Amino acid sequence: MSSTSQKHKDFVAEPMGEKPVMALAGIGEVLGKRLEEKGFDKAYVVLGQFLVLKKDEELFRDWLKDTCGANAKQQGDCYGCLKEWCDAFL
Amino acid sequence: MSSFSNMSAEEISSLLDEHGIKHGPVVDSTRNLYEKKLKEAMAKRKQAKPSPDKTFYREEEEEVTYVYRTPTKSENFMESRPYMRSKPEWTAEELEHSASYSGYSRSSEYRGRDYDELSHKMPVGAKTAPIRSGQDAPKAPKSPRLIPLWVQFLCFLAVAVFLYFVFSSMESSEPLKVIE
């Protein structure tokens, strides 16, 4: 099991509430800004997209890449973060 | 098919299913992604299709053309067995007619085929070219040759004869023993 970042651990530790999209693992300032411009200004909106894509890894990664230009690592981090959060709280 | 934006969500959904793409509901936020996926899938299909189809179609076309012509040319003994022509016959024929026909493009055309037909069908050339798909099965049906085949055979024979000559004219018989 690959090690997860502190950001990841913080995110999956509690319900996301109104956390900004930059709280997601893999999403930094640049990507966060791009997502906000597209209307995904909160983490739960990205969660919504994640759920609409049926929590499918490939679909979500493709979507993330198309929407904000995330690279493979960033895609993976974000996916892993949301997946774990869903496993815990959904 | 190319304008996905005109399609309804259900149509896109069914298209995705057709291509075997796993997907969720087609909503505003997911539509773009699915349209992209469909484009990729269709492009892939198009790429995969043309090659096998083309080959078959061409071979079929040639065979059909040839069969149609068969009855009219009774004088040519090769007509009766297009696929069972042995190589020596073919080479001999090549030798015969390579003199009258110049240019490798032509030679490649009648390489397996009747030159008579070709003189009538020059412009349509490629059609009757490698009709002996049966005979040419082992090698590519239409490989363009810069040097006519008979020339290559001649060269080979010449080299073989030369080597034999050199070999036989050697003084000592030691090599012969070694080879044995």
Interface residues (C-beta under 8 A of the other chain):
Chain A: Q49 V52 L53 K54 D56 E58 L59 D62 W63 D66
Chain B: K22 H23 G24 P25 V27 S29 T30 N32 L33 K36 K37
